[in-house]
Amino acid sequence: MPIPDMLTPVESKAIATHVYQQLRQAIRVGQLKPGERLVDSELAGALHVSRATVREALRLLESKGLVVNNHRRGTYVATLTTADLRDICNFRSLLEAHAARVGAVTITSAELAELQRVSDDLYDAGARQDFEAIVDLDLRFHLVICHLARSKRLLETWLGMETMLRAFLLLKYDLMDDSSLIAGGHVPILEALRAGDGELAARLLPPHIMETAEQVLERLEAVRGEDGTTVTGKLGDSSIAGGFAS
C-alpha cells in the first residue's frame, strides 16, 4: 500500500524511557548540575535519538521534579532550597509512618527477613565507612517499609523522591559521619515491626528520619550561610540536584 507522506516513524516509548534513565543518572551523580540548561538538540545528537524522544524524556523528568521548563528560556536541571529538602524529608516521614502502621499487621516472614538482612549489611557497610553502600542499604530498608502499605500510590510517591533522597543522604557524609550509628538506628523500628506493633514503628520513624535530616540541613545552612536559599553547587563531591535523587 502507498504510505502517506505525512506519516513519520513513531518513537518507541522504551527509547524515551531509556533516555530518561540515563539523564536521571547523570543528574543523580552530578554530571548534570543544578541550574544547567538541557538543550534537546545537543542531547539528541549525543544519544543518537530524535529530539522528540529527548523531549518526551524531559517531560518525564519534569513530572518527577528533576527538571524545570521555562517556555521562554528552556529546560534546566532543577534546584532545591533547604526549605524544599526539609519539606521532602517531613513528607517522607509521614508516608513511612503510615506504611509501618498499617503494614505491621500483614508483614510477612520474608519481609522481616529482608529487613534483617539489610540491617546486617548496614553494620558491615558502616564498619567499612562505605558511604555509597550505606545510602543504598538505608534506602532499601525504608523502601521495604513502604511496600508494607500495599499501596501503589504511596510507593510511587516515595519512589518519586528517591533520587533527591539519595543525593541528600550522600551529601550528609560531606558534612557529618554517622556510619558507626546508622545500622543501630534501624533496629528499634525492625523490632517494633517484628512484634507487630505498627503504632510504635510509626512513632519511631519520624524522629529517626528528621533528627538526622535537621542536623544535615542546619550544617548545610551554616556552611553556605543560608536560610532556605537555593542549594545549587557542590560540597565535596556530592551535588544537590533538584527533584534530585526516581
C-alpha positions in Angstrom: 0.0 0.0 0.0 1.2 3.6 -0.6 2.4 5.3 2.6 1.2 8.9 3.0 4.0 11.4 3.1 2.6 12.9 6.3 3.3 9.7 8.3 6.6 9.7 10.2 8.2 6.9 12.4 6.7 6.7 15.8 9.3 6.8 18.5 9.3 3.8 20.8 8.3 4.7 24.4 11.0 2.3 25.5 13.7 4.5 23.9 12.3 7.6 25.7 12.4 5.7 29.0 16.0 4.7 28.4 16.9 8.3 27.7 15.1 9.4 30.8 17.0 6.8 32.9 20.4 8.0 31.5 19.6 11.6 32.2 18.3 10.8 35.6 21.5 9.0 36.5 23.6 11.9 35.2 21.6 14.3 37.5 22.0 11.9 40.4 25.8 11.7 40.2 26.2 15.4 39.5 27.3 15.2 35.8 24.3 17.4 35.0 24.4 20.1 37.7 21.6 22.1 39.3 20.7 25.1 37.1 22.3 23.6 34.0 20.4 24.1 30.8 19.4 20.9 28.9 19.3 21.5 25.1 17.3 18.9 23.3 19.2 19.1 20.1 22.5 18.6 21.8 21.2 15.7 23.9 19.6 14.1 20.8 22.9 14.2 19.0 24.9 12.8 21.9 22.4 10.0 22.5 21.7 9.3 18.7 17.9 9.7 19.2 15.4 12.1 17.9 14.6 15.4 19.5 11.1 14.2 20.1 12.4 11.3 22.1 14.5 13.7 24.2 11.6 16.0 24.8 9.5 13.0 26.0 12.3 12.1 28.4 12.5 15.7 29.6 8.7 15.8 30.2 9.1 12.6 32.4 12.0 14.2 34.3 9.8 17.3 34.8 7.0 15.2 36.2 9.4 13.8 38.7 10.7 17.3 39.7 14.1 16.7 38.3 14.0 19.4 35.7 12.0 22.6 35.3 10.8 24.0 32.0 10.6 27.7 31.3 8.9 28.0 27.9 10.9 31.2 27.1 14.3 30.2 28.4 14.4 26.4 28.0 14.7 23.4 30.3 17.0 23.3 33.3 18.1 20.8 35.9 16.0 21.8 38.9 17.4 23.3 42.1 16.2 22.8 45.6 16.2 25.0 48.6 17.0 23.8 52.1 13.3 24.5 52.9 12.4 22.2 50.0 14.6 19.5 51.4 13.1 19.8 54.9 9.6 19.6 53.4 10.6 16.4 51.4 12.0 14.7 54.5 8.9 15.6 56.5 6.6 14.2 53.8 8.7 11.1 53.6 8.4 10.5 57.3 4.6 10.7 57.1 4.5 8.2 54.3 6.7 5.7 56.0 5.0 6.1 59.4 1.7 5.3 57.7 3.2 2.3 55.8 4.6 0.9 59.1 1.3 1.5 61.0 -0.9 -0.4 58.5 1.8 -2.8 57.4 2.8 -4.3 60.7 -0.4 -6.4 60.8 0.3 -8.1 57.4 4.1 -8.1 57.3 5.4 -11.4 56.1 8.3 -13.5 57.3 10.1 -12.9 54.0 9.8 -9.1 54.5 11.1 -9.3 58.1 14.0 -11.4 56.8 14.7 -8.8 54.1 14.7 -6.0 56.7 17.1 -8.1 58.9 19.4 -8.8 56.0 19.6 -5.1 55.1 20.2 -4.2 58.8 23.0 -6.7 59.0 24.5 -5.4 55.8 24.3 -1.9 57.2 26.5 -2.9 60.1 29.1 -4.2 57.6 28.9 -1.1 55.4 29.2 1.2 58.4 32.3 -0.6 59.7 33.9 -0.1 56.2 32.7 3.5 56.1 31.4 2.7 52.6 29.1 5.7 52.3 27.5 4.8 49.0 26.7 1.3 50.2 25.2 2.8 53.4 22.9 5.1 51.4 21.8 2.2 49.1 21.0 0.0 52.1 19.4 2.7 54.1 17.0 3.5 51.2 16.4 -0.2 50.7 15.4 -0.6 54.3 12.9 2.2 54.0 11.6 1.1 50.6 10.7 -2.3 52.2 8.7 -0.4 54.8 6.9 1.4 52.1 6.0 -1.8 50.4 4.2 -2.9 53.7 1.4 -0.4 53.0 0.3 -2.5 49.9 -0.4 0.9 48.3 0.7 1.5 44.7 0.2 5.3 45.1 2.2 5.5 48.3 5.0 3.5 46.7 5.0 5.6 43.6 5.1 8.8 45.6 8.1 7.6 47.7 9.9 6.4 44.6 9.4 9.8 43.0 11.5 11.3 45.8 14.2 8.6 45.8 16.7 10.4 43.7 16.6 13.5 45.8 16.7 11.5 49.0 19.8 9.6 47.7 21.6 12.8 46.8 20.7 14.3 50.2 21.9 11.2 52.1 25.2 11.2 50.1 25.6 14.9 50.9 25.3 14.1 54.6 28.7 12.3 54.5 30.4 15.5 53.3 29.0 17.2 56.5 28.9 14.5 59.1 29.8 10.9 59.5 27.3 8.7 61.4 28.3 5.5 59.7 29.0 3.8 63.1 25.5 4.6 64.3 23.4 4.2 61.1 22.6 0.5 61.5 21.7 0.7 65.2 19.2 3.4 64.4 17.2 1.0 62.3 17.0 -1.8 64.9 14.1 -0.4 67.1 12.0 0.0 64.0 12.7 -3.5 62.9 11.9 -4.9 66.3 8.6 -3.0 66.5 7.6 -4.4 63.2 8.7 -7.9 64.2 6.4 -7.6 67.3 3.6 -6.4 65.1 3.5 -3.1 66.8 2.7 -0.7 64.0 1.9 2.2 66.3 5.4 2.0 67.9 7.1 1.7 64.5 5.0 4.7 63.3 6.2 6.8 66.3 9.8 5.8 65.8 10.1 6.6 62.1 9.6 10.4 62.1 12.4 11.2 64.6 14.6 8.5 63.0 14.3 10.4 59.7 14.0 14.0 60.9 16.6 14.2 63.6 19.4 13.4 61.2 17.9 15.5 58.4 17.7 18.5 60.6 21.4 18.1 61.6 22.4 18.0 58.0 20.2 20.9 57.0 21.4 23.1 59.8 25.1 22.3 59.0 24.4 23.0 55.3 22.8 26.3 56.1 25.7 27.2 58.4 28.3 26.2 55.7 26.5 28.2 53.0 25.2 31.0 55.2 21.8 30.1 54.0 18.3 30.0 55.5 16.1 28.4 52.9 18.0 29.8 50.0 18.7 27.8 46.8 21.0 24.8 47.1 22.8 24.5 43.8 26.5 23.9 43.9 28.8 21.2 45.1 30.1 20.4 48.5 32.9 18.0 48.4 32.0 15.5 45.7 28.2 15.4 46.2 25.9 17.7 44.1 22.5 18.5 45.3 20.3 18.2 42.2 16.8 19.3 42.1 13.8 16.9 42.3 17.2 15.2 42.7 17.7 12.0 43.7 13.3 8.3 40.5 
